[in-house]
Amino acid sequence: MQAKSSLLTVSQDEINWATQNSIFIAREDQAAILYNAEQRGVRKNAIANAKNLLKLGVPAETVAKGCSLPLENVLELAKQP
């Protein structure tokens, strides 16, 4: 009888662990999704700023440094109409 009770307790502990682990993983996944979305937004904003600065005649090297973009990317942006 006591062995059966212990088995049920262990099983419930395993269920509790699995539930908590699932919640943890879901939160980590959500945080990763939000981080990636934020990074895409930051990059999109940097590109928009770079385009505007290039239109104003700011040198590509300065734009690259100011917008934290690789110079090659800024030079490609400069070629676009």
mmCIF file as gemmi writes it, N, C-alpha and C atoms, coordinates in Angstrom:
data_model
loop_
_atom_site.group_PDB
_atom_site.id
_atom_site.type_symbol
_atom_site.label_atom_id
_atom_site.label_alt_id
_atom_site.label_comp_id
_atom_site.label_asym_id
_atom_site.label_entity_id
_atom_site.label_seq_id
_atom_site.pdbx_PDB_ins_code
_atom_site.Cartn_x
_atom_site.Cartn_y
_atom_site.Cartn_z
_atom_site.occupancy
_atom_site.B_iso_or_equiv
_atom_site.pdbx_formal_charge
_atom_site.auth_seq_id
_atom_site.auth_asym_id
_atom_site.pdbx_PDB_model_num
ATOM 1 N N . MET Axp A 1 ? 0.827 -1.19 0 1 0 ? 1 A 1
ATOM 2 C CA . MET Axp A 1 ? 0 0 0 1 0 ? 1 A 1
ATOM 3 C C . MET Axp A 1 ? 0.873 1.256 0 1 0 ? 1 A 1
ATOM 4 N N . GLN Axp A 2 ? 1.899 1.253 0.848 1 0 ? 2 A 1
ATOM 5 C CA . GLN Axp A 2 ? 2.783 2.411 0.927 1 0 ? 2 A 1
ATOM 6 C C . GLN Axp A 2 ? 3.58 2.558 -0.371 1 0 ? 2 A 1
ATOM 7 N N . ALA Axp A 3 ? 3.967 1.45 -0.981 1 0 ? 3 A 1
ATOM 8 C CA . ALA Axp A 3 ? 4.695 1.491 -2.242 1 0 ? 3 A 1
ATOM 9 C C . ALA Axp A 3 ? 3.828 2.112 -3.33 1 0 ? 3 A 1
ATOM 10 N N . LYS Axp A 4 ? 2.548 1.776 -3.345 1 0 ? 4 A 1
ATOM 11 C CA . LYS Axp A 4 ? 1.636 2.339 -4.328 1 0 ? 4 A 1
ATOM 12 C C . LYS Axp A 4 ? 1.517 3.846 -4.125 1 0 ? 4 A 1
ATOM 13 N N . SER Axp A 5 ? 1.44 4.272 -2.874 1 0 ? 5 A 1
ATOM 14 C CA . SER Axp A 5 ? 1.356 5.699 -2.566 1 0 ? 5 A 1
ATOM 15 C C . SER Axp A 5 ? 2.624 6.424 -3.015 1 0 ? 5 A 1
ATOM 16 N N . SER Axp A 6 ? 3.782 5.804 -2.789 1 0 ? 6 A 1
ATOM 17 C CA . SER Axp A 6 ? 5.046 6.407 -3.215 1 0 ? 6 A 1
ATOM 18 C C . SER Axp A 6 ? 5.114 6.505 -4.731 1 0 ? 6 A 1
ATOM 19 N N . LEU Axp A 7 ? 4.645 5.496 -5.421 1 0 ? 7 A 1
ATOM 20 C CA . LEU Axp A 7 ? 4.648 5.492 -6.872 1 0 ? 7 A 1
ATOM 21 C C . LEU Axp A 7 ? 3.761 6.615 -7.409 1 0 ? 7 A 1
ATOM 22 N N . LEU Axp A 8 ? 2.609 6.817 -6.795 1 0 ? 8 A 1
ATOM 23 C CA . LEU Axp A 8 ? 1.723 7.889 -7.219 1 0 ? 8 A 1
ATOM 24 C C . LEU Axp A 8 ? 2.364 9.254 -6.987 1 0 ? 8 A 1
ATOM 25 N N . THR Axp A 9 ? 3.096 9.392 -5.889 1 0 ? 9 A 1
ATOM 26 C CA . THR Axp A 9 ? 3.773 10.653 -5.584 1 0 ? 9 A 1
ATOM 27 C C . THR Axp A 9 ? 4.87 10.928 -6.605 1 0 ? 9 A 1
ATOM 28 N N . VAL Axp A 10 ? 5.647 9.93 -6.914 1 0 ? 10 A 1
ATOM 29 C CA . VAL Axp A 10 ? 6.707 10.095 -7.901 1 0 ? 10 A 1
ATOM 30 C C . VAL Axp A 10 ? 6.084 10.448 -9.252 1 0 ? 10 A 1
ATOM 31 N N . SER Axp A 11 ? 5.038 9.773 -9.607 1 0 ? 11 A 1
ATOM 32 C CA . SER Axp A 11 ? 4.388 10.05 -10.872 1 0 ? 11 A 1
ATOM 33 C C . SER Axp A 11 ? 3.86 11.487 -10.909 1 0 ? 11 A 1
ATOM 34 N N . GLN Axp A 12 ? 3.264 11.949 -9.813 1 0 ? 12 A 1
ATOM 35 C CA . GLN Axp A 12 ? 2.766 13.32 -9.759 1 0 ? 12 A 1
ATOM 36 C C . GLN Axp A 12 ? 3.919 14.305 -9.829 1 0 ? 12 A 1
ATOM 37 N N . ASP Axp A 13 ? 5.039 13.983 -9.182 1 0 ? 13 A 1
ATOM 38 C CA . ASP Axp A 13 ? 6.21 14.846 -9.264 1 0 ? 13 A 1
ATOM 39 C C . ASP Axp A 13 ? 6.714 14.942 -10.705 1 0 ? 13 A 1
ATOM 40 N N . GLU Axp A 14 ? 6.709 13.826 -11.397 1 0 ? 14 A 1
ATOM 41 C CA . GLU Axp A 14 ? 7.129 13.832 -12.801 1 0 ? 14 A 1
ATOM 42 C C . GLU Axp A 14 ? 6.176 14.655 -13.661 1 0 ? 14 A 1
ATOM 43 N N . ILE Axp A 15 ? 4.902 14.541 -13.387 1 0 ? 15 A 1
ATOM 44 C CA . ILE Axp A 15 ? 3.907 15.333 -14.118 1 0 ? 15 A 1
ATOM 45 C C . ILE Axp A 15 ? 4.12 16.823 -13.851 1 0 ? 15 A 1
ATOM 46 N N . ASN Axp A 16 ? 4.348 17.169 -12.607 1 0 ? 16 A 1
ATOM 47 C CA . ASN Axp A 16 ? 4.595 18.573 -12.247 1 0 ? 16 A 1
ATOM 48 C C . ASN Axp A 16 ? 5.853 19.096 -12.939 1 0 ? 16 A 1
ATOM 49 N N . TRP Axp A 17 ? 6.91 18.278 -12.962 1 0 ? 17 A 1
ATOM 50 C CA . TRP Axp A 17 ? 8.151 18.694 -13.614 1 0 ? 17 A 1
ATOM 51 C C . TRP Axp A 17 ? 7.909 18.905 -15.104 1 0 ? 17 A 1
ATOM 52 N N . ALA Axp A 18 ? 7.221 17.981 -15.732 1 0 ? 18 A 1
ATOM 53 C CA . ALA Axp A 18 ? 6.957 18.083 -17.168 1 0 ? 18 A 1
ATOM 54 C C . ALA Axp A 18 ? 6.138 19.334 -17.476 1 0 ? 18 A 1
ATOM 55 N N . THR Axp A 19 ? 5.174 19.63 -16.64 1 0 ? 19 A 1
ATOM 56 C CA . THR Axp A 19 ? 4.351 20.823 -16.832 1 0 ? 19 A 1
ATOM 57 C C . THR Axp A 19 ? 5.194 22.087 -16.708 1 0 ? 19 A 1
ATOM 58 N N . GLN Axp A 20 ? 6.005 22.153 -15.67 1 0 ? 20 A 1
ATOM 59 C CA . GLN Axp A 20 ? 6.856 23.332 -15.463 1 0 ? 20 A 1
ATOM 60 C C . GLN Axp A 20 ? 7.879 23.469 -16.586 1 0 ? 20 A 1
ATOM 61 N N . ASN Axp A 21 ? 8.413 22.348 -17.02 1 0 ? 21 A 1
ATOM 62 C CA . ASN Axp A 21 ? 9.382 22.375 -18.108 1 0 ? 21 A 1
ATOM 63 C C . ASN Axp A 21 ? 8.724 22.867 -19.401 1 0 ? 21 A 1
ATOM 64 N N . SER Axp A 22 ? 7.523 22.449 -19.669 1 0 ? 22 A 1
ATOM 65 C CA . SER Axp A 22 ? 6.802 22.897 -20.861 1 0 ? 22 A 1
ATOM 66 C C . SER Axp A 22 ? 6.548 24.404 -20.808 1 0 ? 22 A 1
ATOM 67 N N . ILE Axp A 23 ? 6.179 24.887 -19.641 1 0 ? 23 A 1
ATOM 68 C CA . ILE Axp A 23 ? 5.949 26.329 -19.473 1 0 ? 23 A 1
ATOM 69 C C . ILE Axp A 23 ? 7.248 27.099 -19.7 1 0 ? 23 A 1
ATOM 70 N N . PHE Axp A 24 ? 8.341 26.597 -19.147 1 0 ? 24 A 1
ATOM 71 C CA . PHE Axp A 24 ? 9.644 27.246 -19.315 1 0 ? 24 A 1
ATOM 72 C C . PHE Axp A 24 ? 10.029 27.303 -20.788 1 0 ? 24 A 1
ATOM 73 N N . ILE Axp A 25 ? 9.888 26.199 -21.487 1 0 ? 25 A 1
ATOM 74 C CA . ILE Axp A 25 ? 10.245 26.146 -22.902 1 0 ? 25 A 1
ATOM 75 C C . ILE Axp A 25 ? 9.374 27.1 -23.716 1 0 ? 25 A 1
ATOM 76 N N . ALA Axp A 26 ? 8.094 27.152 -23.414 1 0 ? 26 A 1
ATOM 77 C CA . ALA Axp A 26 ? 7.185 28.052 -24.126 1 0 ? 26 A 1
ATOM 78 C C . ALA Axp A 26 ? 7.591 29.507 -23.901 1 0 ? 26 A 1
ATOM 79 N N . ARG Axp A 27 ? 7.977 29.852 -22.696 1 0 ? 27 A 1
ATOM 80 C CA . ARG Axp A 27 ? 8.405 31.228 -22.402 1 0 ? 27 A 1
ATOM 81 C C . ARG Axp A 27 ? 9.702 31.559 -23.137 1 0 ? 27 A 1
ATOM 82 N N . GLU Axp A 28 ? 10.627 30.614 -23.17 1 0 ? 28 A 1
ATOM 83 C CA . GLU Axp A 28 ? 11.879 30.829 -23.883 1 0 ? 28 A 1
ATOM 84 C C . GLU Axp A 28 ? 11.633 31.006 -25.381 1 0 ? 28 A 1
ATOM 85 N N . ASP Axp A 29 ? 10.736 30.203 -25.933 1 0 ? 29 A 1
ATOM 86 C CA . ASP Axp A 29 ? 10.384 30.328 -27.349 1 0 ? 29 A 1
ATOM 87 C C . ASP Axp A 29 ? 9.77 31.692 -27.634 1 0 ? 29 A 1
ATOM 88 N N . GLN Axp A 30 ? 8.875 32.117 -26.761 1 0 ? 30 A 1
ATOM 89 C CA . GLN Axp A 30 ? 8.231 33.413 -26.943 1 0 ? 30 A 1
ATOM 90 C C . GLN Axp A 30 ? 9.256 34.541 -26.864 1 0 ? 30 A 1
ATOM 91 N N . ALA Axp A 31 ? 10.188 34.441 -25.923 1 0 ? 31 A 1
ATOM 92 C CA . ALA Axp A 31 ? 11.225 35.467 -25.797 1 0 ? 31 A 1
ATOM 93 C C . ALA Axp A 31 ? 12.095 35.51 -27.05 1 0 ? 31 A 1
ATOM 94 N N . ALA Axp A 32 ? 12.413 34.355 -27.612 1 0 ? 32 A 1
ATOM 95 C CA . ALA Axp A 32 ? 13.23 34.307 -28.828 1 0 ? 32 A 1
ATOM 96 C C . ALA Axp A 32 ? 12.476 34.92 -30.003 1 0 ? 32 A 1
ATOM 97 N N . ILE Axp A 33 ? 11.204 34.641 -30.106 1 0 ? 33 A 1
ATOM 98 C CA . ILE Axp A 33 ? 10.387 35.211 -31.185 1 0 ? 33 A 1
ATOM 99 C C . ILE Axp A 33 ? 10.342 36.726 -31.074 1 0 ? 33 A 1
ATOM 100 N N . LEU Axp A 34 ? 10.129 37.228 -29.875 1 0 ? 34 A 1
ATOM 101 C CA . LEU Axp A 34 ? 10.084 38.677 -29.669 1 0 ? 34 A 1
ATOM 102 C C . LEU Axp A 34 ? 11.429 39.326 -29.96 1 0 ? 34 A 1
ATOM 103 N N . TYR Axp A 35 ? 12.505 38.694 -29.532 1 0 ? 35 A 1
ATOM 104 C CA . TYR Axp A 35 ? 13.846 39.233 -29.776 1 0 ? 35 A 1
ATOM 105 C C . TYR Axp A 35 ? 14.117 39.314 -31.271 1 0 ? 35 A 1
ATOM 106 N N . ASN Axp A 36 ? 13.805 38.238 -31.991 1 0 ? 36 A 1
ATOM 107 C CA . ASN Axp A 36 ? 14.04 38.227 -33.436 1 0 ? 36 A 1
ATOM 108 C C . ASN Axp A 36 ? 13.205 39.288 -34.145 1 0 ? 36 A 1
ATOM 109 N N . ALA Axp A 37 ? 11.973 39.459 -33.726 1 0 ? 37 A 1
ATOM 110 C CA . ALA Axp A 37 ? 11.113 40.49 -34.323 1 0 ? 37 A 1
ATOM 111 C C . ALA Axp A 37 ? 11.692 41.881 -34.054 1 0 ? 37 A 1
ATOM 112 N N . GLU Axp A 38 ? 12.174 42.083 -32.848 1 0 ? 38 A 1
ATOM 113 C CA . GLU Axp A 38 ? 12.771 43.375 -32.496 1 0 ? 38 A 1
ATOM 114 C C . GLU Axp A 38 ? 14.009 43.638 -33.342 1 0 ? 38 A 1
ATOM 115 N N . GLN Axp A 39 ? 14.839 42.622 -33.525 1 0 ? 39 A 1
ATOM 116 C CA . GLN Axp A 39 ? 16.052 42.791 -34.322 1 0 ? 39 A 1
ATOM 117 C C . GLN Axp A 39 ? 15.726 43.106 -35.78 1 0 ? 39 A 1
ATOM 118 N N . ARG Axp A 40 ? 14.683 42.473 -36.317 1 0 ? 40 A 1
ATOM 119 C CA . ARG Axp A 40 ? 14.258 42.788 -37.686 1 0 ? 40 A 1
ATOM 120 C C . ARG Axp A 40 ? 13.805 44.242 -37.784 1 0 ? 40 A 1
ATOM 121 N N . GLY Axp A 41 ? 13.082 44.701 -36.765 1 0 ? 41 A 1
ATOM 122 C CA . GLY Axp A 41 ? 12.622 46.085 -36.743 1 0 ? 41 A 1
ATOM 123 C C . GLY Axp A 41 ? 13.775 47.067 -36.648 1 0 ? 41 A 1
ATOM 124 N N . VAL Axp A 42 ? 14.756 46.749 -35.828 1 0 ? 42 A 1
ATOM 125 C CA . VAL Axp A 42 ? 15.927 47.616 -35.69 1 0 ? 42 A 1
ATOM 126 C C . VAL Axp A 42 ? 16.661 47.709 -37.021 1 0 ? 42 A 1
ATOM 127 N N . ARG Axp A 43 ? 16.835 46.576 -37.678 1 0 ? 43 A 1
ATOM 128 C CA . ARG Axp A 43 ? 17.539 46.57 -38.973 1 0 ? 43 A 1
ATOM 129 C C . ARG Axp A 43 ? 16.742 47.344 -40.033 1 0 ? 43 A 1
ATOM 130 N N . LYS Axp A 44 ? 15.431 47.133 -40.051 1 0 ? 44 A 1
ATOM 131 C CA . LYS Axp A 44 ? 14.587 47.836 -41.02 1 0 ? 44 A 1
ATOM 132 C C . LYS Axp A 44 ? 14.69 49.356 -40.802 1 0 ? 44 A 1
ATOM 133 N N . ASN Axp A 45 ? 14.7 49.776 -39.557 1 0 ? 45 A 1
ATOM 134 C CA . ASN Axp A 45 ? 14.82 51.192 -39.223 1 0 ? 45 A 1
ATOM 135 C C . ASN Axp A 45 ? 16.184 51.738 -39.634 1 0 ? 45 A 1
ATOM 136 N N . ALA Axp A 46 ? 17.24 50.956 -39.4 1 0 ? 46 A 1
ATOM 137 C CA . ALA Axp A 46 ? 18.588 51.386 -39.771 1 0 ? 46 A 1
ATOM 138 C C . ALA Axp A 46 ? 18.689 51.563 -41.283 1 0 ? 46 A 1
ATOM 139 N N . ILE Axp A 47 ? 18.081 50.652 -42.034 1 0 ? 47 A 1
ATOM 140 C CA . ILE Axp A 47 ? 18.103 50.754 -43.495 1 0 ? 47 A 1
ATOM 141 C C . ILE Axp A 47 ? 17.341 51.992 -43.965 1 0 ? 47 A 1
ATOM 142 N N . ALA Axp A 48 ? 16.187 52.241 -43.37 1 0 ? 48 A 1
ATOM 143 C CA . ALA Axp A 48 ? 15.406 53.431 -43.732 1 0 ? 48 A 1
ATOM 144 C C . ALA Axp A 48 ? 16.196 54.697 -43.432 1 0 ? 48 A 1
ATOM 145 N N . ASN Axp A 49 ? 16.85 54.738 -42.273 1 0 ? 49 A 1
ATOM 146 C CA . ASN Axp A 49 ? 17.664 55.9 -41.918 1 0 ? 49 A 1
ATOM 147 C C . ASN Axp A 49 ? 18.829 56.069 -42.886 1 0 ? 49 A 1
ATOM 148 N N . ALA Axp A 50 ? 19.453 54.96 -43.245 1 0 ? 50 A 1
ATOM 149 C CA . ALA Axp A 50 ? 20.584 55.018 -44.171 1 0 ? 50 A 1
ATOM 150 C C . ALA Axp A 50 ? 20.14 55.57 -45.52 1 0 ? 50 A 1
ATOM 151 N N . LYS Axp A 51 ? 19.011 55.111 -46.014 1 0 ? 51 A 1
ATOM 152 C CA . LYS Axp A 51 ? 18.5 55.617 -47.297 1 0 ? 51 A 1
ATOM 153 C C . LYS Axp A 51 ? 18.277 57.124 -47.231 1 0 ? 51 A 1
ATOM 154 N N . ASN Axp A 52 ? 17.675 57.583 -46.151 1 0 ? 52 A 1
ATOM 155 C CA . ASN Axp A 52 ? 17.413 59.019 -46.003 1 0 ? 52 A 1
ATOM 156 C C . ASN Axp A 52 ? 18.705 59.82 -45.945 1 0 ? 52 A 1
ATOM 157 N N . LEU Axp A 53 ? 19.685 59.323 -45.207 1 0 ? 53 A 1
ATOM 158 C CA . LEU Axp A 53 ? 20.961 60.034 -45.104 1 0 ? 53 A 1
ATOM 159 C C . LEU Axp A 53 ? 21.69 60.077 -46.447 1 0 ? 53 A 1
ATOM 160 N N . LEU Axp A 54 ? 21.625 58.974 -47.182 1 0 ? 54 A 1
ATOM 161 C CA . LEU Axp A 54 ? 22.254 58.951 -48.506 1 0 ? 54 A 1
ATOM 162 C C . LEU Axp A 54 ? 21.597 59.972 -49.435 1 0 ? 54 A 1
ATOM 163 N N . LYS Axp A 55 ? 20.271 60.084 -49.356 1 0 ? 55 A 1
ATOM 164 C CA . LYS Axp A 55 ? 19.552 61.065 -50.178 1 0 ? 55 A 1
ATOM 165 C C . LYS Axp A 55 ? 19.979 62.492 -49.841 1 0 ? 55 A 1
ATOM 166 N N . LEU Axp A 56 ? 20.357 62.704 -48.59 1 0 ? 56 A 1
ATOM 167 C CA . LEU Axp A 56 ? 20.805 64.034 -48.16 1 0 ? 56 A 1
ATOM 168 C C . LEU Axp A 56 ? 22.262 64.305 -48.537 1 0 ? 56 A 1
ATOM 169 N N . GLY Axp A 57 ? 22.916 63.271 -49.095 1 0 ? 57 A 1
ATOM 170 C CA . GLY Axp A 57 ? 24.297 63.454 -49.534 1 0 ? 57 A 1
ATOM 171 C C . GLY Axp A 57 ? 25.348 63.112 -48.495 1 0 ? 57 A 1
ATOM 172 N N . VAL Axp A 58 ? 24.97 62.466 -47.433 1 0 ? 58 A 1
ATOM 173 C CA . VAL Axp A 58 ? 25.938 62.067 -46.411 1 0 ? 58 A 1
ATOM 174 C C . VAL Axp A 58 ? 26.8 60.94 -46.998 1 0 ? 58 A 1
ATOM 175 N N . PRO Axp A 59 ? 28.12 61.001 -46.824 1 0 ? 59 A 1
ATOM 176 C CA . PRO Axp A 59 ? 28.992 59.959 -47.374 1 0 ? 59 A 1
ATOM 177 C C . PRO Axp A 59 ? 28.635 58.554 -46.836 1 0 ? 59 A 1
ATOM 178 N N . ALA Axp A 60 ? 28.79 57.557 -47.702 1 0 ? 60 A 1
ATOM 179 C CA . ALA Axp A 60 ? 28.417 56.186 -47.357 1 0 ? 60 A 1
ATOM 180 C C . ALA Axp A 60 ? 29.146 55.686 -46.105 1 0 ? 60 A 1
ATOM 181 N N . GLU Axp A 61 ? 30.41 56.037 -45.964 1 0 ? 61 A 1
ATOM 182 C CA . GLU Axp A 61 ? 31.185 55.595 -44.793 1 0 ? 61 A 1
ATOM 183 C C . GLU Axp A 61 ? 30.576 56.13 -43.499 1 0 ? 61 A 1
ATOM 184 N N . THR Axp A 62 ? 30.164 57.394 -43.538 1 0 ? 62 A 1
ATOM 185 C CA . THR Axp A 62 ? 29.55 58.019 -42.365 1 0 ? 62 A 1
ATOM 186 C C . THR Axp A 62 ? 28.198 57.385 -42.071 1 0 ? 62 A 1
ATOM 187 N N . VAL Axp A 63 ? 27.43 57.126 -43.116 1 0 ? 63 A 1
ATOM 188 C CA . VAL Axp A 63 ? 26.123 56.483 -42.95 1 0 ? 63 A 1
ATOM 189 C C . VAL Axp A 63 ? 26.297 55.097 -42.336 1 0 ? 63 A 1
ATOM 190 N N . ALA Axp A 64 ? 27.275 54.344 -42.834 1 0 ? 64 A 1
ATOM 191 C CA . ALA Axp A 64 ? 27.511 52.992 -42.325 1 0 ? 64 A 1
ATOM 192 C C . ALA Axp A 64 ? 27.83 53.026 -40.834 1 0 ? 64 A 1
ATOM 193 N N . LYS Axp A 65 ? 28.694 53.936 -40.446 1 0 ? 65 A 1
ATOM 194 C CA . LYS Axp A 65 ? 29.054 54.043 -39.026 1 0 ? 65 A 1
ATOM 195 C C . LYS Axp A 65 ? 27.869 54.51 -38.194 1 0 ? 65 A 1
ATOM 196 N N . GLY Axp A 66 ? 27.179 55.523 -38.68 1 0 ? 66 A 1
ATOM 197 C CA . GLY Axp A 66 ? 26.062 56.096 -37.926 1 0 ? 66 A 1
ATOM 198 C C . GLY Axp A 66 ? 24.881 55.155 -37.775 1 0 ? 66 A 1
ATOM 199 N N . CYS Axp A 67 ? 24.666 54.314 -38.763 1 0 ? 67 A 1
ATOM 200 C CA . CYS Axp A 67 ? 23.513 53.399 -38.737 1 0 ? 67 A 1
ATOM 201 C C . CYS Axp A 67 ? 23.896 51.988 -38.312 1 0 ? 67 A 1
ATOM 202 N N . SER Axp A 68 ? 25.173 51.78 -38.025 1 0 ? 68 A 1
ATOM 203 C CA . SER Axp A 68 ? 25.684 50.453 -37.627 1 0 ? 68 A 1
ATOM 204 C C . SER Axp A 68 ? 25.365 49.387 -38.678 1 0 ? 68 A 1
ATOM 205 N N . LEU Axp A 69 ? 25.616 49.755 -39.929 1 0 ? 69 A 1
ATOM 206 C CA . LEU Axp A 69 ? 25.426 48.82 -41.038 1 0 ? 69 A 1
ATOM 207 C C . LEU Axp A 69 ? 26.778 48.59 -41.711 1 0 ? 69 A 1
ATOM 208 N N . PRO Axp A 70 ? 26.96 47.413 -42.295 1 0 ? 70 A 1
ATOM 209 C CA . PRO Axp A 70 ? 28.191 47.186 -43.05 1 0 ? 70 A 1
ATOM 210 C C . PRO Axp A 70 ? 28.276 48.145 -44.241 1 0 ? 70 A 1
ATOM 211 N N . LEU Axp A 71 ? 29.46 48.614 -44.528 1 0 ? 71 A 1
ATOM 212 C CA . LEU Axp A 71 ? 29.659 49.557 -45.627 1 0 ? 71 A 1
ATOM 213 C C . LEU Axp A 71 ? 29.155 48.977 -46.944 1 0 ? 71 A 1
ATOM 214 N N . GLU Axp A 72 ? 29.356 47.684 -47.152 1 0 ? 72 A 1
ATOM 215 C CA . GLU Axp A 72 ? 28.902 47.05 -48.394 1 0 ? 72 A 1
ATOM 216 C C . GLU Axp A 72 ? 27.392 47.209 -48.564 1 0 ? 72 A 1
ATOM 217 N N . ASN Axp A 73 ? 26.652 47.048 -47.476 1 0 ? 73 A 1
ATOM 218 C CA . ASN Axp A 73 ? 25.195 47.194 -47.539 1 0 ? 73 A 1
ATOM 219 C C . ASN Axp A 73 ? 24.799 48.64 -47.873 1 0 ? 73 A 1
ATOM 220 N N . VAL Axp A 74 ? 25.492 49.579 -47.274 1 0 ? 74 A 1
ATOM 221 C CA . VAL Axp A 74 ? 25.184 50.991 -47.531 1 0 ? 74 A 1
ATOM 222 C C . VAL Axp A 74 ? 25.511 51.343 -48.981 1 0 ? 74 A 1
ATOM 223 N N . LEU Axp A 75 ? 26.613 50.809 -49.5 1 0 ? 75 A 1
ATOM 224 C CA . LEU Axp A 75 ? 26.957 51.07 -50.888 1 0 ? 75 A 1
ATOM 225 C C . LEU Axp A 75 ? 25.912 50.485 -51.829 1 0 ? 75 A 1
ATOM 226 N N . GLU Axp A 76 ? 25.358 49.339 -51.503 1 0 ? 76 A 1
ATOM 227 C CA . GLU Axp A 76 ? 24.274 48.761 -52.297 1 0 ? 76 A 1
ATOM 228 C C . GLU Axp A 76 ? 23.03 49.653 -52.233 1 0 ? 76 A 1
ATOM 229 N N . LEU Axp A 77 ? 22.731 50.166 -51.036 1 0 ? 77 A 1
ATOM 230 C CA . LEU Axp A 77 ? 21.589 51.073 -50.89 1 0 ? 77 A 1
ATOM 231 C C . LEU Axp A 77 ? 21.781 52.324 -51.731 1 0 ? 77 A 1
ATOM 232 N N . ALA Axp A 78 ? 23.017 52.796 -51.811 1 0 ? 78 A 1
ATOM 233 C CA . ALA Axp A 78 ? 23.311 54.012 -52.564 1 0 ? 78 A 1
ATOM 234 C C . ALA Axp A 78 ? 23.065 53.82 -54.057 1 0 ? 78 A 1
ATOM 235 N N . LYS Axp A 79 ? 23.177 52.577 -54.533 1 0 ? 79 A 1
ATOM 236 C CA . LYS Axp A 79 ? 22.952 52.285 -55.954 1 0 ? 79 A 1
ATOM 237 C C . LYS Axp A 79 ? 21.48 52.239 -56.31 1 0 ? 79 A 1
ATOM 238 N N . GLN Axp A 80 ? 20.634 52.034 -55.304 1 0 ? 80 A 1
ATOM 239 C CA . GLN Axp A 80 ? 19.199 51.926 -55.548 1 0 ? 80 A 1
ATOM 240 C C . GLN Axp A 80 ? 18.605 53.295 -55.871 1 0 ? 80 A 1
ATOM 241 N N . PRO Axp A 81 ? 17.593 53.322 -56.756 1 0 ? 81 A 1
ATOM 242 C CA . PRO Axp A 81 ? 16.957 54.604 -57.097 1 0 ? 81 A 1
ATOM 243 C C . PRO Axp A 81 ? 16.147 55.184 -55.951 1 0 ? 81 A 1
